[in-house]
Amino acid sequence: MQVVDFDLGSPPEWLDAWHRIDVEVALETLPGLEPPSAAESRGELLGELGWRRRGLAAIDGGELVGAVTFQEPLLEDLDMAYAWMLVDAAHRRRGIGARLLDASRELLVPDGRRRLHSSVLVDSPAAAFARRAGGRITQIELSNALDVTALDLPALRANAEPQSPYVLASWVDACPDELVAAFADAHTAMDDAPRGEPADASAWSVDRIRDQERCWADLGFTILTVAAIHEPSGDVGGYTQLLLTGRPSTAVQEDTGVVRAHRGHGLGLALKCANLLALVEHSPQIATVVTWNAESNKYMLAVNEAVGFRVRSRWEEVSLAL
Ligand SMILES: CC(C)(COP(=O)(O)OP(=O)(O)OC[C@H]1O[C@@H](n2cnc3c(N)ncnc32)[C@H](O)[C@@H]1OP(=O)(O)O)[C@@H](O)C(=O)NCCC(=O)NCCS
């Protein structure tokens, strides 16, 4: 068994195997939910302005039997990397995960990365693996899902109206030019989402937004965004995004954030309700929305619960000193 570099230029059969294992692990760890699309698995390796993405593959007899992908922030948190490690179920408990982890250290430490973060299902083989490797649990994350077919549409409509002086703007895919600078600034709202560990302030710019949009377009994703505009200042007070990633009937919740100065006006609920209405209209085939939230994020969880999200499973966020 060899550990080799893994990227979008790797043999197509390795990329296919990565997606197959990604699907198998999703069916194992998130039963009842649609697994990731091929584009989502490929997206683990597609870099953008804010993130370097690359990986390492375990190759046995020419076949990919496990791999780890890394997401290294390039504009903040330069000492850390996120990892997603998968070993084919038929090849587990043979030291492949441990070999991939050793190779991860060799790859990342010379680049200044000192902390490796990941998420593991509570009480799973991965949780045992992370514990044995010395990973520290930083927080609990909840996997939540919403049954779109059971939405109370009149209630959503009633809640989708923000108070004056806020108005909602919504768009599909690229942010309109006249809003994009304010939209980039509003991304700092996400800095207050619980991270379990100290983290740098994020550095967003128009270029970074445009590059993220390019990356999502390259993967064939459709993005539905609703933003709350504070009319007197023109600021984006908050925003929420849903991604259509190619799963037949599931949409993926991306960021929802309200900038600190604009909190306390019910914008979180209004944004979510408005975007769910946009989703129902744009993509009537979508039956489920999936999202992840820190267990300690009581405001976001209250909004999600109010619109109908329910907890499906509990995950540990782990941090490993490299
Ligand atoms: C987590 C995972 C990658 C581990 O891969 P692996 O190749 O089986 O791991 P290793 O054989 O190198 O195991 C190393 C050590 O981890 C621990 N471990 C791994 N699997 C375990 C299990 N099922 N039960 C208890 N301990 C386990 C053991 O201490 C093991 O050492 P040992 O076999 O000498 O006792 C694999 O279980 C997997 O793909 N799980 C699903 C994917 C996932 O959830 N990934 C998220 C993590 S980023």
The ligand as an ORCA input file, in Angstrom:
! r2SCAN-3c Opt
* xyz 0 1
  C     -12.062      6.635     10.702
  C     -11.474      5.714      9.627
  C     -10.931      6.615      8.513
  C     -10.330      4.890     10.245
  O      -9.667      4.175      9.209
  P      -8.893      2.766      9.498
  O      -7.995      2.544      8.337
  O      -9.888      1.707      9.811
  O      -8.050      3.136     10.810
  P      -6.758      2.332     11.387
  O      -6.821      0.901     10.993
  O      -5.520      3.076     10.980
  O      -7.004      2.460     12.947
  C      -6.077      3.132     13.830
  C      -6.613      3.026     15.259
  O      -7.871      3.741     15.383
  C      -8.736      3.021     16.320
  N      -9.919      2.504     15.625
  C     -10.161      2.556     14.282
  N     -11.365      1.987     14.021
  C     -11.882      1.569     15.172
  C     -13.087      0.900     15.560
  N     -13.984      0.537     14.638
  N     -13.292      0.644     16.856
  C     -12.405      0.991     17.795
  N     -11.205      1.593     17.510
  C     -10.964      1.893     16.219
  C      -7.904      1.855     16.842
  O      -7.220      2.292     17.996
  C      -6.945      1.626     15.678
  O      -5.753      0.978     16.062
  P      -5.735     -0.648     16.256
  O      -6.426     -1.239     15.058
  O      -4.281     -0.942     16.327
  O      -6.493     -0.915     17.516
  C     -12.541      4.735      9.075
  O     -13.187      4.063     10.161
  C     -13.626      5.391      8.238
  O     -13.432      5.594      7.049
  N     -14.785      5.726      8.871
  C     -15.868      6.380      8.170
  C     -15.429      7.743      7.657
  C     -15.471      8.826      8.684
  O     -16.359      8.918      9.510
  N     -14.484      9.698      8.569
  C     -14.437     10.886      9.364
  C     -13.110     10.988     10.038
  S     -12.213     12.332      9.326
*
